[in-house]
Amino acid sequence: MKKTILTIATMALIATGCHKKTELTSGINLDNLDTTVSPLDDFYQYACGGWMKNHPLDAEHSRYGSFDFLAEENQKQLKGIIDSVSANKNEAGSIADKIATLYNIGMDSVRLQEQGCEPLKPYLEEINALKTREDIWNEILKMHHRGNHVFFAVFGEADKDDAKQCIAWAYQTGLGLGDRDYYLLDEGNNAKLRVGYVDLMTKLFAMSGYDQMSGVKADKLAKMVMDFETRLAKSHLTQLECRDPFATFNRYTIEEASKFTPNIDWKGYFTSMNILDGMKTFNIATPKCFTEVNKALADADINTIKAYFAWHEINAAASYLSDDFVSAKFDFYGKQMSGKEVNRPRWKRVTDVVDGAMGEALGKLYVEKYFPAEAKQRMETLVNNLIEALGQRIDMATWMTDQTKANAHAKLSTIYVKIGYPNKWRDYSGLEIKDDSYYANIVRSNEFDMDYMLSKINKPVDRDEWGMTPQTVNAYYNPTTNEICFPAAILQPPFFQFDADDAANYGAIGVVIGHELTHGFDDQGRNYDKDGNLNDWWTEEDSKNFDNNKQVLIDAFNAVKVLDDPETYANGALTLGENIADNGGLHVSHLAMMNAMAKGQINKEKMDGFTPQQRFFLAYAAVWASNIRPEGILQLTQMDVHSLACNRVNVTLPHIGEFHDAWDVKEGNKMWLAPEKRAQLW
């Protein structure tokens, strides 16, 4: 793996077709296949069955797939960088010193056991001393600055009417279970999880000593918090409702917001966060939630709110305290919610913490070692090929009028492409890391990040800022900046293989690129214009055609049973954006591959027995090779906007005509879908 990363600059030779064909592999690992199954009936099992057999779930994972494998390889490389930095005598206060100090204090298990919950106690004592509603409000300000968003959260995001400006957004949050449905629905194992959540709170209230501090028994404190969070949950939008960009943009002046929610001191809040200057308006994304928060601040029992605060402090700290706290939290969030059997080794958890606290500092060291600067420019060739192909697909769309096509081309032509790593790096000189306690450093890091994020509000959006670090195995599209980003870490096998014929690369990283491009035109992205503003640039007829076509995908995924016990079906509406992006990514990248083949850049002959078109789809499926536990299926189906890995293959591919052609899928085969039933979008 390391050799592949170190030589990733040679990817340009593939993108430009300069390799000698005889030197290239097919890009298909035959050991990944399960040839006992017909690709015409279960393509996912055929393409990934061997991989799944060779990579069984261990006790540490609830889900393990190609993404996870690559992320863990990267994590080993990050640990190597941290070890190298820690081995040196670093200047006090330097980035190297901060990385080494934070890592070492997180790894010092002896000190963590000796300190127990002492690092947490000052915050609990502060909460227990609260007496008035003014005290409650002031504590909200303190907790929010520590990154502990009780009741609600405020963050900086683009103004949907003027995407070049960053404004404050107020959003629903503050639920320990993460989502309203865990509190309000009995689907899946939600009822059992509510019991487990109360048990966790009861245990940690006692372990932290807050029960004795407050004079209220731990089980009663837990019930108070559960009832209060359930009250808040009833006012929260569903995951699906949160996907509506129009419903979640509601502009208010401070005066208007103060009339709407008089018990929330908005002016005082923005003053305390140093973001009042220059503020004209802000967005209350989820007004229903704030109506309830406003009521709760006036009528909820103060002792209940104090218990709620205390729980969120305990829950935020538990992962950074002694092992009994870590284990108790993992038993619920890791075992019960996701099905993991054992917690990750300490070094993995601490490496993630350092990565989270100083991601771009580590990222700079990562790209210096593993990603040559020239690779950025060379990767652009492949991206440009995909952009060209998407333009062709727009022209081919029979359901769109010329007017909307012209607007789509205008948006496509202005997409900002980010590859590998940022042009400028974040400054961490203001981050204070001390050799006092692990949790104290977490708090200081959270405050540093909050100050950094809030400092962007009421200022122009910085388009050069990255939303992911270079070592992140992922990619993204941001509609308000109209940008696609491909961090260095994803530009390696199985996504990109420098020694493979390009058919496989178009099937893997090519589809990822096409996927992110298509997000600019999915059910959410299509609402933003070329400048990132929330603006309807579609004709009424085209919007209707789009809605009719997207419903085909919603219905297709809704019909899929993902678990027998408890009986659970996929959520086609929640996952619509990702499903559209998969559909479009496949169409766009396949066309780009055919364009490259016409230029002689791809071997037209069979390799390892597969045509280039077949290698394309095998490589696509290999990206989604994965094993998952039932608990993981329930959790992801309820919370995740992405479809399960198997469905991103077996439910998506029948809608791709080129797939039927490549594998000669016929009526009667399980992978067959009649042309008139296929989604026709990008």
C-alpha positions as CSV (number, residue, x, y, z in Angstrom):
1,M,0.0,0.0,0.0
2,K,2.8,2.5,0.9
3,K,4.5,1.9,-2.5
4,T,1.2,2.7,-4.3
5,I,0.8,5.9,-2.4
6,L,4.4,7.0,-2.9
7,T,4.1,6.5,-6.6
8,I,0.7,8.0,-7.0
9,A,2.1,10.7,-9.3
10,T,2.2,8.1,-12.1
11,M,-1.6,8.3,-12.2
12,A,-1.2,10.9,-14.9
13,L,0.2,8.4,-17.2
14,I,-3.0,6.5,-17.0
15,A,-5.2,9.6,-17.4
16,T,-3.3,10.5,-20.6
17,G,-3.0,7.0,-21.9
18,C,0.8,7.1,-22.0
19,H,1.4,3.7,-20.4
20,K,2.3,0.8,-22.7
21,K,-0.8,-1.4,-22.7
22,T,1.3,-4.6,-22.1
23,E,2.4,-3.2,-18.7
24,L,-1.0,-2.7,-17.3
25,T,-3.1,-5.0,-15.2
26,S,-6.9,-5.4,-15.6
27,G,-7.4,-3.6,-12.3
28,I,-9.6,-6.5,-11.2
29,N,-8.6,-8.7,-8.2
30,L,-10.0,-12.1,-9.1
31,D,-9.8,-13.1,-5.4
32,N,-12.6,-10.6,-4.8
33,L,-15.1,-12.5,-7.0
34,D,-17.5,-15.2,-6.1
35,T,-17.9,-17.1,-9.3
36,T,-20.4,-19.5,-7.8
37,V,-23.0,-16.8,-8.3
38,S,-24.2,-15.4,-11.6
39,P,-23.5,-11.7,-12.2
40,L,-26.9,-11.6,-13.9
41,D,-28.7,-12.4,-10.7
42,D,-26.6,-11.0,-7.9
43,F,-23.9,-8.7,-9.2
44,Y,-22.8,-7.5,-5.7
45,Q,-22.2,-11.1,-4.5
46,Y,-20.4,-12.0,-7.7
47,A,-18.1,-9.0,-7.7
48,C,-17.5,-8.7,-3.9
49,G,-18.3,-12.2,-2.4
50,G,-14.6,-13.2,-2.4
51,W,-13.6,-9.9,-0.7
52,M,-16.4,-10.3,1.9
53,K,-15.3,-13.9,2.7
54,N,-11.6,-12.9,3.0
55,H,-12.4,-9.9,5.2
56,P,-14.9,-11.2,7.9
57,L,-16.0,-8.8,10.5
58,D,-13.8,-8.7,13.6
59,A,-15.0,-7.8,17.1
60,E,-13.8,-4.2,16.6
61,H,-16.1,-3.3,13.6
62,S,-19.8,-3.0,13.1
63,R,-19.1,-2.5,9.4
64,Y,-16.0,-3.1,7.4
65,G,-15.5,-2.3,3.7
66,S,-13.1,-1.0,1.2
67,F,-13.4,2.6,2.6
68,D,-12.7,1.3,6.1
69,F,-9.7,-0.8,4.9
70,L,-8.1,2.2,3.3
71,A,-9.0,4.6,6.2
72,E,-7.2,2.2,8.6
73,E,-4.2,2.0,6.4
74,N,-4.1,5.8,6.4
75,Q,-4.4,5.7,10.2
76,K,-1.3,3.6,10.5
77,Q,0.5,6.1,8.3
78,L,-0.7,9.0,10.5
79,K,0.5,7.1,13.6
80,G,3.9,6.7,11.9
81,I,4.0,10.4,11.4
82,I,3.0,11.1,15.0
83,D,5.6,8.6,16.3
84,S,8.3,10.3,14.2
85,V,7.3,13.7,15.4
86,S,7.2,12.5,19.1
87,A,10.7,10.9,18.8
88,N,12.2,14.4,18.3
89,K,13.0,17.1,20.8
90,N,10.5,19.7,19.7
91,E,10.4,23.4,20.4
92,A,7.9,24.2,23.1
93,G,4.6,25.4,21.5
94,S,5.5,24.2,18.0
95,I,3.1,22.2,16.0
96,A,5.3,19.2,16.5
97,D,5.3,19.7,20.2
98,K,1.5,20.1,20.3
99,I,1.0,16.9,18.2
100,A,3.4,14.9,20.5
101,T,2.0,16.3,23.7
102,L,-1.7,15.6,22.9
103,Y,-0.9,12.1,21.6
104,N,1.3,11.2,24.6
105,I,-1.2,12.4,27.2
106,G,-4.0,10.5,25.5
107,M,-1.8,7.3,25.5
108,D,-0.9,7.7,29.2
109,S,-3.3,5.2,30.6
110,V,-1.7,5.3,34.1
111,R,-2.4,9.0,34.4
112,L,-5.9,8.6,33.0
113,Q,-6.7,6.0,35.6
114,E,-5.3,8.1,38.4
115,Q,-7.2,11.2,37.4
116,G,-10.5,9.3,37.0
117,C,-13.3,11.9,36.6
118,E,-11.4,14.8,38.2
119,P,-11.0,16.7,35.0
120,L,-14.8,16.7,34.6
121,K,-15.7,17.7,38.2
122,P,-15.2,21.5,37.9
123,Y,-17.8,21.7,35.1
124,L,-20.3,19.6,37.1
125,E,-19.8,21.7,40.2
126,E,-20.4,24.8,38.1
127,I,-23.7,23.3,36.8
128,N,-24.8,22.2,40.2
129,A,-24.4,25.7,41.6
130,L,-26.9,27.2,39.0
131,K,-29.9,28.8,40.7
132,T,-31.7,31.1,38.4
133,R,-32.8,31.2,34.8
134,E,-30.2,33.8,34.1
135,D,-27.6,31.3,35.4
136,I,-29.0,28.7,33.0
137,W,-28.6,31.1,30.1
138,N,-25.1,32.0,31.0
139,E,-24.2,28.3,31.3
140,I,-25.6,27.7,27.8
141,L,-23.1,30.3,26.5
142,K,-20.2,28.6,28.3
143,M,-21.2,25.2,27.1
144,H,-21.6,26.3,23.5
145,H,-18.2,27.9,23.5
146,R,-16.8,24.5,24.7
147,G,-18.5,22.9,21.7
148,N,-21.2,21.3,23.8
149,H,-24.4,22.3,22.1
150,V,-27.2,21.9,24.5
151,F,-30.6,23.0,23.3
152,F,-29.4,24.3,19.9
153,A,-26.2,25.1,17.9
154,V,-25.0,28.2,16.1
155,F,-22.5,27.9,13.3
156,G,-21.3,29.8,10.2
157,E,-22.6,28.9,6.8
158,A,-23.2,30.6,3.5
159,D,-26.1,32.9,3.0
160,K,-28.4,31.0,0.6
161,D,-29.4,34.3,-1.1
162,D,-25.8,35.5,-1.3
163,A,-23.5,32.5,-1.1
164,K,-20.4,34.7,-1.1
165,Q,-21.2,35.8,2.4
166,C,-21.1,33.7,5.6
167,I,-23.9,34.2,8.1
168,A,-24.9,32.6,11.4
169,W,-27.1,29.6,11.3
170,A,-29.1,28.4,14.3
171,Y,-29.9,24.7,14.2
172,Q,-31.6,22.0,16.2
173,T,-29.4,19.7,18.3
174,G,-28.9,18.7,21.9
175,L,-30.1,15.1,21.9
176,G,-27.9,12.5,23.4
177,L,-29.3,9.8,21.1
178,G,-28.5,12.0,18.1
179,D,-31.9,11.9,16.3
180,R,-35.6,12.5,17.2
181,D,-36.7,9.1,15.9
182,Y,-34.8,7.2,18.6
183,Y,-37.0,8.9,21.1
184,L,-40.4,8.9,19.3
185,L,-40.5,5.7,17.1
186,D,-40.5,2.0,18.1
187,E,-39.1,0.9,14.7
188,G,-36.1,-1.4,14.6
189,N,-34.6,-1.6,18.1
190,N,-35.3,2.0,19.2
191,A,-37.3,0.9,22.2
192,K,-34.5,-1.2,23.5
193,L,-32.0,1.6,22.8
194,R,-34.0,4.0,24.9
195,V,-33.8,1.6,27.8
196,G,-30.1,1.2,27.3
197,Y,-29.6,5.0,27.1
198,V,-31.3,5.5,30.5
199,D,-29.1,2.8,31.9
200,L,-26.0,4.5,30.6
201,M,-27.1,7.8,32.1
202,T,-27.9,6.2,35.4
203,K,-24.5,4.6,35.5
204,L,-22.5,7.7,34.6
205,F,-24.4,10.0,36.8
206,A,-23.3,7.8,39.7
207,M,-19.7,7.3,38.5
208,S,-19.2,11.0,38.1
209,G,-20.6,11.7,41.5
210,Y,-23.2,14.1,40.2
211,D,-26.0,12.2,42.0
212,Q,-24.4,12.9,45.4
213,M,-23.4,16.5,44.3
214,S,-27.0,17.3,43.4
215,G,-28.7,15.2,46.1
216,V,-30.8,13.4,43.4
217,K,-30.6,9.7,42.8
218,A,-28.9,8.7,39.6
219,D,-31.9,6.8,38.2
220,K,-34.1,9.8,38.8
221,L,-31.6,12.1,37.1
222,A,-31.6,9.8,34.1
223,K,-35.4,9.7,33.9
224,M,-35.5,13.5,34.1
225,V,-33.1,13.9,31.2
226,M,-34.8,11.2,29.1
227,D,-38.2,12.9,29.5
228,F,-36.7,16.4,28.8
229,E,-34.9,15.2,25.7
230,T,-38.0,13.5,24.5
231,R,-39.8,16.8,24.8
232,L,-37.2,18.5,22.7
233,A,-37.2,15.7,20.2
234,K,-40.8,16.2,19.4
235,S,-40.0,19.7,18.0
236,H,-37.1,18.5,15.8
237,L,-37.4,18.0,12.1
238,T,-36.9,14.5,10.7
239,Q,-33.8,13.6,8.8
240,L,-35.8,13.8,5.6
241,E,-37.3,17.2,6.4
242,C,-33.8,18.5,7.1
243,R,-32.9,17.8,3.5
244,D,-35.2,20.5,2.2
245,P,-32.9,23.6,1.6
246,F,-35.9,25.9,1.3
247,A,-37.5,24.8,4.6
248,T,-34.2,25.1,6.5
249,F,-33.5,28.7,5.4
250,N,-35.5,31.3,7.4
251,R,-34.0,34.7,7.6
252,Y,-34.4,36.8,10.7
253,T,-33.1,40.1,12.0
254,I,-32.1,40.0,15.7
255,E,-35.2,42.1,16.5
256,E,-37.5,39.6,14.6
257,A,-35.9,36.6,16.2
258,S,-36.2,38.2,19.7
259,K,-40.0,38.7,19.1
260,F,-40.3,35.1,17.8
261,T,-38.3,33.6,20.8
262,P,-38.2,36.2,23.6
263,N,-36.6,33.9,26.1
264,I,-33.5,33.5,23.9
265,D,-31.3,36.5,24.2
266,W,-30.0,36.5,20.7
267,K,-28.1,39.8,21.0
268,G,-26.5,38.6,24.1
269,Y,-25.6,35.3,22.5
270,F,-24.0,36.9,19.4
271,T,-22.2,39.4,21.6
272,S,-20.7,36.7,23.8
273,M,-19.6,34.8,20.7
274,N,-18.0,37.9,19.3
275,I,-20.1,37.8,16.1
276,L,-22.5,40.7,16.6
277,D,-20.5,43.2,14.6
278,G,-21.7,43.4,11.0
279,M,-24.6,41.1,11.6
280,K,-27.7,42.2,9.7
281,T,-29.6,38.9,9.6
282,F,-29.1,35.2,10.4
283,N,-30.9,32.0,9.6
284,I,-33.0,30.0,12.1
285,A,-32.9,26.8,10.2
286,T,-35.4,24.9,12.3
287,P,-38.0,27.3,13.7
288,K,-40.2,24.6,15.3
289,C,-37.3,23.5,17.5
290,F,-36.6,27.0,18.6
291,T,-40.3,27.5,19.5
292,E,-40.0,24.6,22.0
293,V,-36.5,25.7,23.3
294,N,-38.1,29.1,24.0
295,K,-40.9,27.5,26.0
296,A,-38.5,25.2,27.8
297,L,-36.2,28.0,28.9
298,A,-39.3,29.6,30.6
299,D,-41.2,26.7,32.0
300,A,-38.9,23.7,32.5
301,D,-37.8,22.9,36.0
302,I,-34.4,24.3,36.7
303,N,-33.2,21.1,38.3
304,T,-34.2,19.2,35.2
305,I,-32.2,21.6,33.0
306,K,-29.3,21.2,35.3
307,A,-29.5,17.5,35.0
308,Y,-29.7,17.8,31.2
309,F,-26.6,20.1,31.3
310,A,-24.7,17.7,33.6
311,W,-25.4,14.7,31.4
312,H,-24.2,16.4,28.3
313,E,-21.0,17.4,30.1
314,I,-20.5,13.8,31.3
315,N,-21.2,12.4,27.9
316,A,-18.9,14.8,26.2
317,A,-16.0,13.9,28.6
318,A,-16.5,10.2,29.0
319,S,-14.3,9.1,26.1
320,Y,-11.3,11.1,27.5
321,L,-11.5,10.0,31.1
322,S,-10.5,6.7,32.9
323,D,-11.3,3.3,31.4
324,D,-14.5,2.8,33.4
325,F,-16.0,5.8,31.7
326,V,-14.7,4.9,28.3
327,S,-16.1,1.3,28.6
328,A,-19.5,2.4,29.8
329,K,-19.9,4.8,26.9
330,F,-18.7,2.2,24.4
331,D,-21.0,-0.5,25.8
332,F,-24.0,1.6,24.7
333,Y,-22.9,3.7,21.7
334,G,-20.5,1.0,20.4
335,K,-22.2,-2.3,21.3
336,Q,-25.9,-1.6,21.6
337,M,-26.3,1.1,18.9
338,S,-23.9,-0.3,16.2
339,G,-23.2,-3.9,17.2
340,K,-19.4,-3.6,17.8
341,E,-18.0,-6.2,20.2
342,V,-14.8,-4.5,21.4
343,N,-13.6,-0.9,21.5
344,R,-10.8,0.1,19.1
345,P,-7.3,0.0,20.5
346,R,-6.2,3.1,22.4
347,W,-3.7,4.2,19.8
348,K,-6.4,4.3,17.1
349,R,-8.7,6.4,19.2
350,V,-6.0,8.8,20.2
351,T,-4.7,9.1,16.7
352,D,-8.2,10.1,15.6
353,V,-8.3,12.7,18.4
354,V,-5.0,14.3,17.3
355,D,-6.3,14.2,13.7
356,G,-9.5,15.9,14.7
357,A,-7.7,18.6,16.7
358,M,-4.9,19.4,14.2
359,G,-6.1,17.8,11.0
360,E,-4.5,20.1,8.6
361,A,-1.2,20.2,10.5
362,L,-1.1,16.4,10.2
363,G,-2.3,16.7,6.6
364,K,0.6,18.8,5.6
365,L,3.0,16.2,6.9
366,Y,1.0,13.5,5.3
367,V,1.1,15.0,1.8
368,E,4.8,15.8,2.1
369,K,5.5,12.1,2.6
370,Y,2.8,10.4,0.6
371,F,1.4,12.7,-2.1
372,P,3.8,14.6,-4.5
373,A,2.7,18.1,-5.4
374,E,2.7,17.3,-9.1
375,A,0.0,14.7,-8.6
376,K,-2.6,17.5,-8.1
377,Q,-2.2,18.8,-11.6
378,R,-2.1,15.4,-13.2
379,M,-5.3,14.3,-11.5
380,E,-7.0,17.3,-13.1
381,T,-6.9,15.5,-16.4
382,L,-9.2,12.8,-15.3
383,V,-11.6,15.3,-13.6
384,N,-11.7,17.3,-16.7
385,N,-12.7,14.2,-18.7
386,L,-15.6,13.6,-16.3
387,I,-16.7,17.3,-16.5
388,E,-16.7,17.0,-20.3
389,A,-18.7,13.8,-20.2
390,L,-21.3,15.3,-17.8
391,G,-21.7,18.1,-20.3
392,Q,-22.4,15.5,-23.0
393,R,-25.0,13.8,-20.7
394,I,-26.8,17.1,-20.1
395,D,-27.0,17.5,-23.9
396,M,-28.4,14.0,-24.2
397,A,-31.2,14.5,-21.6
398,T,-34.4,14.2,-23.6
399,W,-36.5,15.3,-20.7
400,M,-34.8,18.8,-20.4
401,T,-35.5,21.9,-22.4
402,D,-32.7,23.9,-24.0
403,Q,-33.2,26.8,-21.5
404,T,-32.5,24.6,-18.5
405,K,-29.7,22.8,-20.3
406,A,-28.0,26.1,-20.9
407,N,-28.2,26.9,-17.2
408,A,-26.9,23.5,-16.3
409,H,-23.9,24.0,-18.6
410,A,-23.3,27.4,-17.0
411,K,-23.2,25.8,-13.5
412,L,-21.0,22.9,-14.7
413,S,-18.5,25.3,-16.3
414,T,-18.0,27.2,-13.0
415,I,-17.4,24.2,-10.7
416,Y,-14.3,24.7,-8.5
417,V,-12.1,21.6,-8.4
418,K,-9.9,20.8,-5.4
419,I,-7.5,17.9,-5.5
420,G,-5.1,16.5,-3.0
421,Y,-4.5,19.2,-0.5
422,P,-5.3,22.9,0.1
423,N,-3.2,25.7,-1.3
424,K,-2.9,27.3,2.1
425,W,-2.8,25.6,5.5
426,R,-4.7,26.4,8.7
427,D,-2.8,28.2,11.4
428,Y,-2.7,26.3,14.8
429,S,-0.5,28.8,16.7
430,G,-3.5,29.8,18.8
431,L,-4.2,26.3,19.9
432,E,-3.0,25.7,23.5
433,I,-2.0,22.1,24.3
434,K,-0.8,21.5,27.9
435,D,0.5,18.5,29.8
436,D,-2.3,18.7,32.4
437,S,-5.2,16.3,31.4
438,Y,-6.5,14.7,28.3
439,Y,-10.0,16.2,28.7
440,A,-8.7,19.7,29.4
441,N,-6.9,19.6,26.1
442,I,-10.1,18.4,24.4
443,V,-12.0,21.4,25.8
444,R,-9.3,23.9,24.7
445,S,-9.3,22.3,21.2
446,N,-13.1,22.6,21.1
447,E,-12.9,26.3,22.1
448,F,-10.2,26.9,19.5
449,D,-12.3,25.3,16.8
450,M,-15.4,27.2,17.9
451,D,-13.6,30.5,17.8
452,Y,-12.2,29.6,14.4
453,M,-15.6,28.7,13.0
454,L,-17.5,31.7,14.5
455,S,-14.8,34.1,13.2
456,K,-16.0,33.4,9.6
457,I,-19.5,34.8,10.3
458,N,-20.4,38.1,8.7
459,K,-17.4,37.8,6.4
460,P,-16.9,36.7,2.8
461,V,-16.8,32.9,2.3
462,D,-13.3,31.7,1.7
463,R,-13.6,29.4,-1.3
464,D,-10.0,28.1,-0.8
465,E,-10.9,26.6,2.6
466,W,-11.3,22.8,2.5
467,G,-14.1,20.9,4.2
468,M,-12.0,17.8,4.5
469,T,-8.4,17.1,5.4
470,P,-6.0,15.6,2.8
471,Q,-5.8,12.3,4.8
472,T,-9.6,11.8,4.7
473,V,-10.8,8.8,2.6
474,N,-13.8,10.5,1.1
475,A,-14.8,13.3,-1.3
476,Y,-17.5,15.9,-1.3
477,Y,-19.5,18.5,-3.3
478,N,-20.5,21.8,-1.7
479,P,-23.5,23.5,-3.4
480,T,-23.0,27.0,-1.9
481,T,-19.4,27.2,-3.3
482,N,-20.1,24.9,-6.3
483,E,-17.0,22.9,-5.6
484,I,-15.9,19.3,-5.7
485,C,-13.0,18.1,-3.5
486,F,-10.9,14.9,-3.7
487,P,-8.5,14.6,-0.8
488,A,-5.2,12.9,-1.4
489,A,-6.1,9.8,0.6
490,I,-8.8,8.6,-1.7
491,L,-6.5,8.7,-4.7
492,Q,-5.2,5.2,-4.2
493,P,-6.4,1.6,-4.6
494,P,-9.2,0.4,-4.8
495,F,-10.3,3.8,-6.1
496,F,-7.2,4.6,-8.2
497,Q,-4.7,2.0,-9.5
498,F,-1.6,3.5,-11.2
499,D,-0.7,0.1,-12.8
500,A,-4.2,-0.8,-14.1
501,D,-5.9,-0.2,-17.4
502,D,-8.1,2.8,-17.2
503,A,-11.4,0.9,-17.6
504,A,-11.1,-0.1,-13.9
505,N,-10.1,3.5,-12.9
506,Y,-13.1,5.0,-14.6
507,G,-15.3,2.4,-12.8
508,A,-13.9,3.3,-9.4
509,I,-12.4,6.9,-9.0
510,G,-14.2,8.0,-12.2
511,V,-17.6,7.1,-10.7
512,V,-16.6,8.9,-7.5
513,I,-15.8,12.0,-9.5
514,G,-19.0,11.7,-11.5
515,H,-20.9,11.1,-8.3
516,E,-19.7,14.3,-6.7
517,L,-20.3,16.3,-9.9
518,T,-23.8,14.9,-10.1
519,H,-24.5,16.2,-6.5
520,G,-24.6,19.6,-8.1
521,F,-27.7,18.4,-10.0
522,D,-29.4,16.0,-7.5
523,D,-32.6,16.8,-5.7
524,Q,-30.9,19.2,-3.3
525,G,-28.0,20.5,-5.5
526,R,-30.3,21.4,-8.4
527,N,-31.8,24.1,-6.3
528,Y,-28.5,26.1,-6.3
529,D,-27.3,28.1,-9.2
530,K,-23.8,28.5,-10.6
531,D,-23.0,31.1,-7.9
532,G,-24.1,28.8,-5.1
533,N,-27.3,30.8,-4.4
534,L,-30.6,29.1,-3.6
535,N,-32.3,29.9,-6.9
536,D,-34.8,28.1,-9.1
537,W,-33.1,28.1,-12.5
538,W,-35.4,25.4,-13.9
539,T,-38.4,25.7,-16.1
540,E,-41.7,24.4,-14.6
541,E,-41.8,21.6,-17.2
542,D,-38.2,20.4,-16.4
543,S,-38.9,20.5,-12.7
544,K,-41.9,18.3,-13.1
545,N,-39.9,15.8,-15.3
546,F,-37.1,15.7,-12.8
547,D,-39.6,14.9,-10.0
548,N,-41.2,12.2,-12.0
549,N,-37.8,10.6,-12.7
550,K,-36.5,10.9,-9.2
551,Q,-39.6,9.1,-7.9
552,V,-38.6,6.1,-9.8
553,L,-35.4,5.8,-7.7
554,I,-37.4,6.5,-4.5
555,D,-39.8,3.7,-5.2
556,A,-37.0,1.3,-6.2
557,F,-35.1,1.7,-2.9
558,N,-38.3,1.8,-0.8
559,A,-39.1,-1.7,-2.0
560,V,-35.8,-3.2,-0.7
561,K,-36.0,-5.1,2.6
562,V,-32.7,-4.6,4.3
563,L,-33.4,-6.8,7.4
564,D,-35.9,-9.5,8.2
565,D,-35.9,-9.3,12.0
566,P,-37.0,-6.7,12.8
567,E,-38.5,-6.2,9.3
568,T,-36.9,-3.1,7.9
569,Y,-37.0,-1.4,4.5
570,A,-34.6,1.1,2.9
571,N,-35.6,4.7,2.9
572,G,-35.6,5.8,-0.7
573,A,-36.5,9.4,0.1
574,L,-33.8,9.9,2.7
575,T,-31.1,8.4,0.4
576,L,-32.4,10.0,-2.8
577,G,-29.5,12.5,-3.2
578,E,-26.9,9.8,-2.9
579,N,-28.8,7.5,-5.2
580,I,-29.1,10.1,-7.9
581,A,-25.4,10.8,-7.6
582,D,-24.6,7.1,-7.9
583,N,-26.9,6.8,-11.0
584,G,-25.4,9.9,-12.6
585,G,-21.8,9.0,-11.6
586,L,-22.1,5.7,-13.4
587,H,-23.6,7.2,-16.5
588,V,-21.1,10.1,-16.7
589,S,-18.0,8.0,-16.0
590,H,-19.0,5.2,-18.4
591,L,-19.3,7.9,-21.1
592,A,-15.9,9.3,-20.2
593,M,-14.5,5.8,-20.4
594,M,-16.0,5.3,-23.9
595,N,-14.5,8.7,-24.9
596,A,-11.1,7.6,-23.7
597,M,-11.5,4.3,-25.5
598,A,-12.2,6.1,-28.7
599,K,-8.9,7.9,-28.3
600,G,-7.0,4.6,-27.8
601,Q,-6.4,5.2,-24.2
602,I,-8.0,2.0,-23.0
603,N,-7.4,-1.6,-23.9
604,K,-10.4,-2.7,-25.9
605,E,-9.5,-6.4,-25.5
606,K,-10.5,-8.7,-22.7
607,M,-8.2,-8.7,-19.7
608,D,-8.5,-11.5,-17.2
609,G,-11.5,-12.6,-19.3
610,F,-13.4,-9.3,-19.0
611,T,-14.2,-6.7,-21.5
612,P,-13.4,-3.0,-20.6
613,Q,-17.1,-2.4,-20.0
614,Q,-17.3,-5.4,-17.6
615,R,-14.1,-4.3,-15.8
616,F,-15.7,-0.9,-15.3
617,F,-18.7,-2.3,-13.4
618,L,-16.6,-4.8,-11.5
619,A,-14.3,-2.0,-10.3
620,Y,-17.4,0.0,-9.3
621,A,-18.8,-2.8,-7.2
622,A,-15.4,-3.5,-5.6
623,V,-15.5,0.0,-4.1
624,W,-18.6,-1.0,-2.1
625,A,-17.4,-4.4,-0.9
626,S,-18.4,-4.6,2.7
627,N,-19.6,-6.7,5.7
628,I,-22.0,-5.2,8.2
629,R,-23.8,-6.3,11.4
630,P,-27.6,-6.2,11.8
631,E,-27.3,-3.3,14.4
632,G,-25.2,-1.4,11.8
633,I,-27.9,-1.9,9.2
634,L,-30.6,-0.5,11.5
635,Q,-28.5,2.4,12.6
636,L,-27.5,3.4,9.0
637,T,-30.9,2.9,7.6
638,Q,-32.4,5.2,10.1
639,M,-29.7,7.9,10.2
640,D,-27.6,7.7,7.0
641,V,-28.4,9.5,3.7
642,H,-26.3,6.9,1.9
643,S,-27.8,3.5,0.9
644,L,-26.3,0.3,2.2
645,A,-23.3,-0.8,0.2
646,C,-25.0,-3.8,-1.4
647,N,-27.9,-1.7,-2.6
648,R,-25.6,0.8,-4.1
649,V,-24.7,-2.0,-6.5
650,N,-27.7,-4.3,-6.9
651,V,-30.4,-1.6,-6.8
652,T,-28.5,1.0,-8.7
653,L,-27.1,-1.0,-11.6
654,P,-30.4,-2.3,-13.0
655,H,-31.2,1.4,-13.9
656,I,-28.0,1.6,-16.0
657,G,-28.6,0.5,-19.6
658,E,-24.8,0.2,-20.2
659,F,-24.7,-2.4,-17.4
660,H,-27.2,-4.5,-19.2
661,D,-25.3,-4.2,-22.4
662,A,-21.9,-5.0,-20.8
663,W,-23.1,-8.2,-19.1
664,D,-25.9,-9.2,-21.6
665,V,-28.5,-9.0,-18.9
666,K,-31.8,-10.4,-20.2
667,E,-35.4,-10.4,-19.1
668,G,-35.8,-13.2,-16.5
669,N,-32.4,-12.4,-14.9
670,K,-32.7,-10.9,-11.4
671,M,-30.6,-7.9,-12.3
672,W,-32.9,-7.1,-15.3
673,L,-35.0,-4.0,-15.3
674,A,-37.1,-3.1,-18.3
675,P,-35.9,0.1,-20.0
676,E,-39.2,2.0,-19.4
677,K,-38.8,1.4,-15.6
678,R,-35.3,2.8,-15.3
679,A,-34.6,6.2,-13.8
680,Q,-33.7,8.7,-16.5
681,L,-31.8,11.6,-15.0
682,W,-28.2,12.4,-15.7
